[in-house]
Amino acid sequence: MIIGFVLMTLFLIFGILIKFTKFVFGAVFGVIGAVIGTIVLVFVGIHLLFALLPIVLIVFLILACRKMIR
């Protein structure tokens, strides 16, 4: 559980850092981190509400990407 959360956080931080240099790669790494975090949290058996948090982050990243492209 902790490893999954750390992986998710690292991917999101890494994605945010890359987003400032290469926009598309940052979004991809952010989505990958959120998906990995969601899978790990669901398999460990955390309450579904906490497992949905990374999905909200994915939606937020996609919306942020669309606004930055325009």
PyMOL Python script that loads the backbone (N, CA, C, O; Angstrom):
from pymol import cmd

cmd.read_pdbstr("""\
ATOM      1  N   MET A   1       0.841  -1.195   0.000  1.00  0.00           N
ATOM      2  CA  MET A   1       0.000   0.000   0.000  1.00  0.00           C
ATOM      3  C   MET A   1       0.872   1.240   0.000  1.00  0.00           C
ATOM      4  O   MET A   1       0.687   2.143  -0.816  1.00  0.00           O
ATOM      5  N   ILE A   2       1.820   1.277   0.916  1.00  0.00           N
ATOM      6  CA  ILE A   2       2.690   2.451   1.009  1.00  0.00           C
ATOM      7  C   ILE A   2       3.546   2.562  -0.245  1.00  0.00           C
ATOM      8  O   ILE A   2       3.779   3.660  -0.750  1.00  0.00           O
ATOM      9  N   ILE A   3       4.015   1.415  -0.747  1.00  0.00           N
ATOM     10  CA  ILE A   3       4.838   1.436  -1.960  1.00  0.00           C
ATOM     11  C   ILE A   3       4.033   1.978  -3.136  1.00  0.00           C
ATOM     12  O   ILE A   3       4.543   2.768  -3.932  1.00  0.00           O
ATOM     13  N   GLY A   4       2.781   1.556  -3.246  1.00  0.00           N
ATOM     14  CA  GLY A   4       1.934   2.045  -4.331  1.00  0.00           C
ATOM     15  C   GLY A   4       1.696   3.540  -4.236  1.00  0.00           C
ATOM     16  O   GLY A   4       1.719   4.251  -5.241  1.00  0.00           O
ATOM     17  N   PHE A   5       1.466   4.012  -3.011  1.00  0.00           N
ATOM     18  CA  PHE A   5       1.238   5.445  -2.828  1.00  0.00           C
ATOM     19  C   PHE A   5       2.494   6.237  -3.167  1.00  0.00           C
ATOM     20  O   PHE A   5       2.419   7.298  -3.787  1.00  0.00           O
ATOM     21  N   VAL A   6       3.655   5.713  -2.756  1.00  0.00           N
ATOM     22  CA  VAL A   6       4.923   6.388  -3.068  1.00  0.00           C
ATOM     23  C   VAL A   6       5.153   6.401  -4.569  1.00  0.00           C
ATOM     24  O   VAL A   6       5.572   7.416  -5.126  1.00  0.00           O
ATOM     25  N   LEU A   7       4.879   5.264  -5.237  1.00  0.00           N
ATOM     26  CA  LEU A   7       5.033   5.209  -6.692  1.00  0.00           C
ATOM     27  C   LEU A   7       4.127   6.227  -7.370  1.00  0.00           C
ATOM     28  O   LEU A   7       4.556   6.945  -8.274  1.00  0.00           O
ATOM     29  N   MET A   8       2.868   6.286  -6.930  1.00  0.00           N
ATOM     30  CA  MET A   8       1.930   7.231  -7.521  1.00  0.00           C
ATOM     31  C   MET A   8       2.421   8.656  -7.336  1.00  0.00           C
ATOM     32  O   MET A   8       2.395   9.454  -8.273  1.00  0.00           O
ATOM     33  N   THR A   9       2.876   8.981  -6.111  1.00  0.00           N
ATOM     34  CA  THR A   9       3.345  10.333  -5.832  1.00  0.00           C
ATOM     35  C   THR A   9       4.577  10.663  -6.662  1.00  0.00           C
ATOM     36  O   THR A   9       4.686  11.760  -7.209  1.00  0.00           O
ATOM     37  N   LEU A  10       5.503   9.716  -6.755  1.00  0.00           N
ATOM     38  CA  LEU A  10       6.718   9.956  -7.534  1.00  0.00           C
ATOM     39  C   LEU A  10       6.389  10.183  -9.002  1.00  0.00           C
ATOM     40  O   LEU A  10       6.937  11.092  -9.626  1.00  0.00           O
ATOM     41  N   PHE A  11       5.493   9.361  -9.564  1.00  0.00           N
ATOM     42  CA  PHE A  11       5.126   9.536 -10.964  1.00  0.00           C
ATOM     43  C   PHE A  11       4.450  10.887 -11.177  1.00  0.00           C
ATOM     44  O   PHE A  11       4.706  11.556 -12.178  1.00  0.00           O
ATOM     45  N   LEU A  12       3.586  11.294 -10.240  1.00  0.00           N
ATOM     46  CA  LEU A  12       2.911  12.581 -10.396  1.00  0.00           C
ATOM     47  C   LEU A  12       3.903  13.730 -10.312  1.00  0.00           C
ATOM     48  O   LEU A  12       3.833  14.664 -11.111  1.00  0.00           O
ATOM     49  N   ILE A  13       4.834  13.675  -9.348  1.00  0.00           N
ATOM     50  CA  ILE A  13       5.842  14.733  -9.222  1.00  0.00           C
ATOM     51  C   ILE A  13       6.718  14.754 -10.466  1.00  0.00           C
ATOM     52  O   ILE A  13       7.010  15.816 -11.015  1.00  0.00           O
ATOM     53  N   PHE A  14       7.140  13.553 -10.911  1.00  0.00           N
ATOM     54  CA  PHE A  14       7.961  13.434 -12.108  1.00  0.00           C
ATOM     55  C   PHE A  14       7.216  13.986 -13.317  1.00  0.00           C
ATOM     56  O   PHE A  14       7.797  14.679 -14.153  1.00  0.00           O
ATOM     57  N   GLY A  15       5.929  13.673 -13.401  1.00  0.00           N
ATOM     58  CA  GLY A  15       5.119  14.167 -14.510  1.00  0.00           C
ATOM     59  C   GLY A  15       4.981  15.681 -14.496  1.00  0.00           C
ATOM     60  O   GLY A  15       5.034  16.325 -15.543  1.00  0.00           O
ATOM     61  N   ILE A  16       4.803  16.252 -13.299  1.00  0.00           N
ATOM     62  CA  ILE A  16       4.681  17.712 -13.194  1.00  0.00           C
ATOM     63  C   ILE A  16       5.990  18.378 -13.603  1.00  0.00           C
ATOM     64  O   ILE A  16       5.982  19.398 -14.292  1.00  0.00           O
ATOM     65  N   LEU A  17       7.123  17.801 -13.175  1.00  0.00           N
ATOM     66  CA  LEU A  17       8.420  18.365 -13.557  1.00  0.00           C
ATOM     67  C   LEU A  17       8.620  18.312 -15.061  1.00  0.00           C
ATOM     68  O   LEU A  17       9.082  19.280 -15.665  1.00  0.00           O
ATOM     69  N   ILE A  18       8.274  17.180 -15.669  1.00  0.00           N
ATOM     70  CA  ILE A  18       8.454  17.045 -17.115  1.00  0.00           C
ATOM     71  C   ILE A  18       7.468  17.940 -17.861  1.00  0.00           C
ATOM     72  O   ILE A  18       7.771  18.437 -18.946  1.00  0.00           O
ATOM     73  N   LYS A  19       6.292  18.143 -17.278  1.00  0.00           N
ATOM     74  CA  LYS A  19       5.262  18.937 -17.957  1.00  0.00           C
ATOM     75  C   LYS A  19       5.758  20.346 -18.255  1.00  0.00           C
ATOM     76  O   LYS A  19       5.369  20.948 -19.256  1.00  0.00           O
ATOM     77  N   PHE A  20       6.617  20.871 -17.388  1.00  0.00           N
ATOM     78  CA  PHE A  20       7.120  22.214 -17.631  1.00  0.00           C
ATOM     79  C   PHE A  20       8.118  22.227 -18.784  1.00  0.00           C
ATOM     80  O   PHE A  20       8.293  23.260 -19.429  1.00  0.00           O
ATOM     81  N   THR A  21       8.779  21.096 -19.057  1.00  0.00           N
ATOM     82  CA  THR A  21       9.730  21.051 -20.163  1.00  0.00           C
ATOM     83  C   THR A  21       9.088  20.448 -21.403  1.00  0.00           C
ATOM     84  O   THR A  21       9.104  21.054 -22.474  1.00  0.00           O
ATOM     85  N   LYS A  22       8.527  19.263 -21.258  1.00  0.00           N
ATOM     86  CA  LYS A  22       7.864  18.594 -22.382  1.00  0.00           C
ATOM     87  C   LYS A  22       6.436  18.290 -21.950  1.00  0.00           C
ATOM     88  O   LYS A  22       6.203  17.431 -21.100  1.00  0.00           O
ATOM     89  N   PHE A  23       5.496  18.993 -22.535  1.00  0.00           N
ATOM     90  CA  PHE A  23       4.110  18.961 -22.052  1.00  0.00           C
ATOM     91  C   PHE A  23       3.494  17.569 -22.145  1.00  0.00           C
ATOM     92  O   PHE A  23       2.912  17.090 -21.171  1.00  0.00           O
ATOM     93  N   VAL A  24       3.612  16.914 -23.293  1.00  0.00           N
ATOM     94  CA  VAL A  24       2.916  15.646 -23.521  1.00  0.00           C
ATOM     95  C   VAL A  24       3.456  14.568 -22.596  1.00  0.00           C
ATOM     96  O   VAL A  24       2.682  13.797 -22.027  1.00  0.00           O
ATOM     97  N   PHE A  25       4.790  14.502 -22.435  1.00  0.00           N
ATOM     98  CA  PHE A  25       5.377  13.470 -21.586  1.00  0.00           C
ATOM     99  C   PHE A  25       4.942  13.643 -20.137  1.00  0.00           C
ATOM    100  O   PHE A  25       4.732  12.655 -19.432  1.00  0.00           O
ATOM    101  N   GLY A  26       4.807  14.870 -19.691  1.00  0.00           N
ATOM    102  CA  GLY A  26       4.358  15.116 -18.319  1.00  0.00           C
ATOM    103  C   GLY A  26       2.962  14.570 -18.082  1.00  0.00           C
ATOM    104  O   GLY A  26       2.698  13.950 -17.052  1.00  0.00           O
ATOM    105  N   ALA A  27       2.072  14.800 -19.030  1.00  0.00           N
ATOM    106  CA  ALA A  27       0.704  14.301 -18.888  1.00  0.00           C
ATOM    107  C   ALA A  27       0.691  12.778 -18.880  1.00  0.00           C
ATOM    108  O   ALA A  27      -0.046  12.167 -18.106  1.00  0.00           O
ATOM    109  N   VAL A  28       1.503  12.160 -19.737  1.00  0.00           N
ATOM    110  CA  VAL A  28       1.542  10.695 -19.808  1.00  0.00           C
ATOM    111  C   VAL A  28       2.031  10.114 -18.491  1.00  0.00           C
ATOM    112  O   VAL A  28       1.438   9.166 -17.977  1.00  0.00           O
ATOM    113  N   PHE A  29       3.117  10.676 -17.933  1.00  0.00           N
ATOM    114  CA  PHE A  29       3.638  10.150 -16.678  1.00  0.00           C
ATOM    115  C   PHE A  29       2.659  10.372 -15.531  1.00  0.00           C
ATOM    116  O   PHE A  29       2.548   9.525 -14.645  1.00  0.00           O
ATOM    117  N   GLY A  30       1.954  11.490 -15.533  1.00  0.00           N
ATOM    118  CA  GLY A  30       0.957  11.731 -14.495  1.00  0.00           C
ATOM    119  C   GLY A  30      -0.162  10.704 -14.542  1.00  0.00           C
ATOM    120  O   GLY A  30      -0.592  10.198 -13.506  1.00  0.00           O
ATOM    121  N   VAL A  31      -0.634  10.396 -15.747  1.00  0.00           N
ATOM    122  CA  VAL A  31      -1.706   9.406 -15.897  1.00  0.00           C
ATOM    123  C   VAL A  31      -1.209   8.021 -15.491  1.00  0.00           C
ATOM    124  O   VAL A  31      -1.922   7.279 -14.817  1.00  0.00           O
ATOM    125  N   ILE A  32       0.025   7.667 -15.903  1.00  0.00           N
ATOM    126  CA  ILE A  32       0.587   6.357 -15.530  1.00  0.00           C
ATOM    127  C   ILE A  32       0.672   6.237 -14.013  1.00  0.00           C
ATOM    128  O   ILE A  32       0.318   5.200 -13.450  1.00  0.00           O
ATOM    129  N   GLY A  33       1.140   7.294 -13.349  1.00  0.00           N
ATOM    130  CA  GLY A  33       1.248   7.262 -11.891  1.00  0.00           C
ATOM    131  C   GLY A  33      -0.101   7.093 -11.220  1.00  0.00           C
ATOM    132  O   GLY A  33      -0.231   6.331 -10.262  1.00  0.00           O
ATOM    133  N   ALA A  34      -1.101   7.798 -11.718  1.00  0.00           N
ATOM    134  CA  ALA A  34      -2.428   7.693 -11.117  1.00  0.00           C
ATOM    135  C   ALA A  34      -3.012   6.298 -11.325  1.00  0.00           C
ATOM    136  O   ALA A  34      -3.648   5.751 -10.424  1.00  0.00           O
ATOM    137  N   VAL A  35      -2.800   5.720 -12.507  1.00  0.00           N
ATOM    138  CA  VAL A  35      -3.323   4.374 -12.778  1.00  0.00           C
ATOM    139  C   VAL A  35      -2.639   3.346 -11.885  1.00  0.00           C
ATOM    140  O   VAL A  35      -3.303   2.484 -11.309  1.00  0.00           O
ATOM    141  N   ILE A  36      -1.306   3.432 -11.767  1.00  0.00           N
ATOM    142  CA  ILE A  36      -0.578   2.488 -10.902  1.00  0.00           C
ATOM    143  C   ILE A  36      -1.064   2.622  -9.462  1.00  0.00           C
ATOM    144  O   ILE A  36      -1.298   1.619  -8.788  1.00  0.00           O
ATOM    145  N   GLY A  37      -1.213   3.850  -8.994  1.00  0.00           N
ATOM    146  CA  GLY A  37      -1.689   4.056  -7.627  1.00  0.00           C
ATOM    147  C   GLY A  37      -3.079   3.482  -7.416  1.00  0.00           C
ATOM    148  O   GLY A  37      -3.353   2.881  -6.378  1.00  0.00           O
ATOM    149  N   THR A  38      -3.960   3.664  -8.394  1.00  0.00           N
ATOM    150  CA  THR A  38      -5.321   3.139  -8.274  1.00  0.00           C
ATOM    151  C   THR A  38      -5.316   1.619  -8.207  1.00  0.00           C
ATOM    152  O   THR A  38      -5.990   1.031  -7.362  1.00  0.00           O
ATOM    153  N   ILE A  39      -4.561   0.983  -9.092  1.00  0.00           N
ATOM    154  CA  ILE A  39      -4.514  -0.486  -9.113  1.00  0.00           C
ATOM    155  C   ILE A  39      -3.998  -1.018  -7.786  1.00  0.00           C
ATOM    156  O   ILE A  39      -4.572  -1.949  -7.222  1.00  0.00           O
ATOM    157  N   VAL A  40      -2.912  -0.426  -7.283  1.00  0.00           N
ATOM    158  CA  VAL A  40      -2.325  -0.910  -6.029  1.00  0.00           C
ATOM    159  C   VAL A  40      -3.305  -0.715  -4.876  1.00  0.00           C
ATOM    160  O   VAL A  40      -3.483  -1.617  -4.057  1.00  0.00           O
ATOM    161  N   LEU A  41      -3.943   0.456  -4.805  1.00  0.00           N
ATOM    162  CA  LEU A  41      -4.873   0.716  -3.707  1.00  0.00           C
ATOM    163  C   LEU A  41      -6.060  -0.238  -3.750  1.00  0.00           C
ATOM    164  O   LEU A  41      -6.510  -0.713  -2.707  1.00  0.00           O
ATOM    165  N   VAL A  42      -6.571  -0.523  -4.943  1.00  0.00           N
ATOM    166  CA  VAL A  42      -7.716  -1.431  -5.048  1.00  0.00           C
ATOM    167  C   VAL A  42      -7.314  -2.840  -4.633  1.00  0.00           C
ATOM    168  O   VAL A  42      -8.061  -3.508  -3.917  1.00  0.00           O
ATOM    169  N   PHE A  43      -6.135  -3.305  -5.075  1.00  0.00           N
ATOM    170  CA  PHE A  43      -5.713  -4.670  -4.742  1.00  0.00           C
ATOM    171  C   PHE A  43      -5.432  -4.815  -3.256  1.00  0.00           C
ATOM    172  O   PHE A  43      -5.680  -5.874  -2.681  1.00  0.00           O
ATOM    173  N   VAL A  44      -4.920  -3.770  -2.630  1.00  0.00           N
ATOM    174  CA  VAL A  44      -4.622  -3.868  -1.198  1.00  0.00           C
ATOM    175  C   VAL A  44      -5.922  -3.888  -0.402  1.00  0.00           C
ATOM    176  O   VAL A  44      -5.960  -4.446   0.695  1.00  0.00           O
ATOM    177  N   GLY A  45      -6.974  -3.296  -0.926  1.00  0.00           N
ATOM    178  CA  GLY A  45      -8.266  -3.361  -0.261  1.00  0.00           C
ATOM    179  C   GLY A  45      -8.623  -2.091   0.487  1.00  0.00           C
ATOM    180  O   GLY A  45      -9.458  -2.113   1.392  1.00  0.00           O
ATOM    181  N   ILE A  46      -8.003  -0.998   0.120  1.00  0.00           N
ATOM    182  CA  ILE A  46      -8.368   0.288   0.722  1.00  0.00           C
ATOM    183  C   ILE A  46      -9.808   0.606   0.314  1.00  0.00           C
ATOM    184  O   ILE A  46     -10.292   0.122  -0.710  1.00  0.00           O
ATOM    185  N   HIS A  47     -10.468   1.402   1.103  1.00  0.00           N
ATOM    186  CA  HIS A  47     -11.846   1.782   0.806  1.00  0.00           C
ATOM    187  C   HIS A  47     -11.927   2.396  -0.591  1.00  0.00           C
ATOM    188  O   HIS A  47     -11.018   3.112  -1.010  1.00  0.00           O
ATOM    189  N   LEU A  48     -13.008   2.117  -1.306  1.00  0.00           N
ATOM    190  CA  LEU A  48     -13.148   2.533  -2.701  1.00  0.00           C
ATOM    191  C   LEU A  48     -13.023   4.043  -2.858  1.00  0.00           C
ATOM    192  O   LEU A  48     -12.545   4.518  -3.888  1.00  0.00           O
ATOM    193  N   LEU A  49     -13.441   4.794  -1.863  1.00  0.00           N
ATOM    194  CA  LEU A  49     -13.357   6.248  -1.949  1.00  0.00           C
ATOM    195  C   LEU A  49     -11.920   6.700  -2.129  1.00  0.00           C
ATOM    196  O   LEU A  49     -11.642   7.591  -2.932  1.00  0.00           O
ATOM    197  N   PHE A  50     -10.997   6.088  -1.381  1.00  0.00           N
ATOM    198  CA  PHE A  50      -9.592   6.462  -1.507  1.00  0.00           C
ATOM    199  C   PHE A  50      -9.018   5.975  -2.826  1.00  0.00           C
ATOM    200  O   PHE A  50      -8.122   6.609  -3.384  1.00  0.00           O
ATOM    201  N   ALA A  51      -9.522   4.858  -3.330  1.00  0.00           N
ATOM    202  CA  ALA A  51      -9.033   4.336  -4.604  1.00  0.00           C
ATOM    203  C   ALA A  51      -9.488   5.214  -5.768  1.00  0.00           C
ATOM    204  O   ALA A  51      -8.839   5.240  -6.814  1.00  0.00           O
ATOM    205  N   LEU A  52     -10.595   5.932  -5.596  1.00  0.00           N
ATOM    206  CA  LEU A  52     -11.086   6.800  -6.666  1.00  0.00           C
ATOM    207  C   LEU A  52     -10.325   8.118  -6.735  1.00  0.00           C
ATOM    208  O   LEU A  52     -10.437   8.842  -7.724  1.00  0.00           O
ATOM    209  N   LEU A  53      -9.556   8.440  -5.703  1.00  0.00           N
ATOM    210  CA  LEU A  53      -8.821   9.702  -5.691  1.00  0.00           C
ATOM    211  C   LEU A  53      -7.878   9.840  -6.883  1.00  0.00           C
ATOM    212  O   LEU A  53      -7.882  10.892  -7.522  1.00  0.00           O
ATOM    213  N   PRO A  54      -7.061   8.818  -7.218  1.00  0.00           N
ATOM    214  CA  PRO A  54      -6.200   8.952  -8.400  1.00  0.00           C
ATOM    215  C   PRO A  54      -6.978   9.112  -9.692  1.00  0.00           C
ATOM    216  O   PRO A  54      -6.497   9.759 -10.622  1.00  0.00           O
ATOM    217  N   ILE A  55      -8.181   8.532  -9.772  1.00  0.00           N
ATOM    218  CA  ILE A  55      -8.998   8.704 -10.975  1.00  0.00           C
ATOM    219  C   ILE A  55      -9.388  10.170 -11.117  1.00  0.00           C
ATOM    220  O   ILE A  55      -9.414  10.708 -12.224  1.00  0.00           O
ATOM    221  N   VAL A  56      -9.690  10.812  -9.993  1.00  0.00           N
ATOM    222  CA  VAL A  56      -9.985  12.247 -10.025  1.00  0.00           C
ATOM    223  C   VAL A  56      -8.757  13.008 -10.511  1.00  0.00           C
ATOM    224  O   VAL A  56      -8.880  13.974 -11.264  1.00  0.00           O
ATOM    225  N   LEU A  57      -7.573  12.573 -10.081  1.00  0.00           N
ATOM    226  CA  LEU A  57      -6.338  13.214 -10.543  1.00  0.00           C
ATOM    227  C   LEU A  57      -6.161  13.040 -12.044  1.00  0.00           C
ATOM    228  O   LEU A  57      -5.712  13.962 -12.725  1.00  0.00           O
ATOM    229  N   ILE A  58      -6.510  11.864 -12.571  1.00  0.00           N
ATOM    230  CA  ILE A  58      -6.415  11.641 -14.019  1.00  0.00           C
ATOM    231  C   ILE A  58      -7.312  12.627 -14.752  1.00  0.00           C
ATOM    232  O   ILE A  58      -6.883  13.266 -15.713  1.00  0.00           O
ATOM    233  N   VAL A  59      -8.556  12.751 -14.300  1.00  0.00           N
ATOM    234  CA  VAL A  59      -9.496  13.674 -14.947  1.00  0.00           C
ATOM    235  C   VAL A  59      -8.963  15.099 -14.871  1.00  0.00           C
ATOM    236  O   VAL A  59      -9.045  15.849 -15.844  1.00  0.00           O
ATOM    237  N   PHE A  60      -8.414  15.473 -13.711  1.00  0.00           N
ATOM    238  CA  PHE A  60      -7.865  16.816 -13.545  1.00  0.00           C
ATOM    239  C   PHE A  60      -6.703  17.047 -14.503  1.00  0.00           C
ATOM    240  O   PHE A  60      -6.601  18.114 -15.108  1.00  0.00           O
ATOM    241  N   LEU A  61      -5.826  16.053 -14.647  1.00  0.00           N
ATOM    242  CA  LEU A  61      -4.690  16.184 -15.563  1.00  0.00           C
ATOM    243  C   LEU A  61      -5.159  16.330 -17.003  1.00  0.00           C
ATOM    244  O   LEU A  61      -4.622  17.142 -17.756  1.00  0.00           O
ATOM    245  N   ILE A  62      -6.167  15.540 -17.389  1.00  0.00           N
ATOM    246  CA  ILE A  62      -6.670  15.623 -18.766  1.00  0.00           C
ATOM    247  C   ILE A  62      -7.264  17.004 -19.024  1.00  0.00           C
ATOM    248  O   ILE A  62      -7.033  17.597 -20.078  1.00  0.00           O
ATOM    249  N   LEU A  63      -8.032  17.515 -18.057  1.00  0.00           N
ATOM    250  CA  LEU A  63      -8.615  18.846 -18.231  1.00  0.00           C
ATOM    251  C   LEU A  63      -7.530  19.915 -18.285  1.00  0.00           C
ATOM    252  O   LEU A  63      -7.622  20.858 -19.070  1.00  0.00           O
ATOM    253  N   ALA A  64      -6.495  19.768 -17.447  1.00  0.00           N
ATOM    254  CA  ALA A  64      -5.398  20.732 -17.461  1.00  0.00           C
ATOM    255  C   ALA A  64      -4.667  20.685 -18.800  1.00  0.00           C
ATOM    256  O   ALA A  64      -4.257  21.719 -19.327  1.00  0.00           O
ATOM    257  N   CYS A  65      -4.509  19.481 -19.346  1.00  0.00           N
ATOM    258  CA  CYS A  65      -3.837  19.334 -20.643  1.00  0.00           C
ATOM    259  C   CYS A  65      -4.629  20.047 -21.731  1.00  0.00           C
ATOM    260  O   CYS A  65      -4.054  20.743 -22.568  1.00  0.00           O
ATOM    261  N   ARG A  66      -5.930  19.877 -21.722  1.00  0.00           N
ATOM    262  CA  ARG A  66      -6.759  20.490 -22.763  1.00  0.00           C
ATOM    263  C   ARG A  66      -6.701  22.010 -22.677  1.00  0.00           C
ATOM    264  O   ARG A  66      -6.709  22.693 -23.702  1.00  0.00           O
ATOM    265  N   LYS A  67      -6.640  22.546 -21.447  1.00  0.00           N
ATOM    266  CA  LYS A  67      -6.582  24.001 -21.314  1.00  0.00           C
ATOM    267  C   LYS A  67      -5.227  24.536 -21.757  1.00  0.00           C
ATOM    268  O   LYS A  67      -5.148  25.624 -22.329  1.00  0.00           O
ATOM    269  N   MET A  68      -4.145  23.774 -21.497  1.00  0.00           N
ATOM    270  CA  MET A  68      -2.819  24.242 -21.880  1.00  0.00           C
ATOM    271  C   MET A  68      -2.615  24.173 -23.384  1.00  0.00           C
ATOM    272  O   MET A  68      -1.881  24.983 -23.950  1.00  0.00           O
ATOM    273  N   ILE A  69      -3.264  23.200 -24.042  1.00  0.00           N
ATOM    274  CA  ILE A  69      -3.120  23.086 -25.496  1.00  0.00           C
ATOM    275  C   ILE A  69      -3.769  24.288 -26.174  1.00  0.00           C
ATOM    276  O   ILE A  69      -3.247  24.807 -27.160  1.00  0.00           O
ATOM    277  N   ARG A  70      -4.898  24.725 -25.649  1.00  0.00           N
ATOM    278  CA  ARG A  70      -5.579  25.887 -26.225  1.00  0.00           C
ATOM    279  C   ARG A  70      -4.929  27.123 -25.725  1.00  0.00           C
ATOM    280  O   ARG A  70      -5.343  28.226 -26.083  1.00  0.00           O
TER     281      ARG A  70
END
""", "prot")
cmd.dss("prot")
cmd.show_as("cartoon", "prot")
cmd.util.cbc("prot")
cmd.orient("prot")
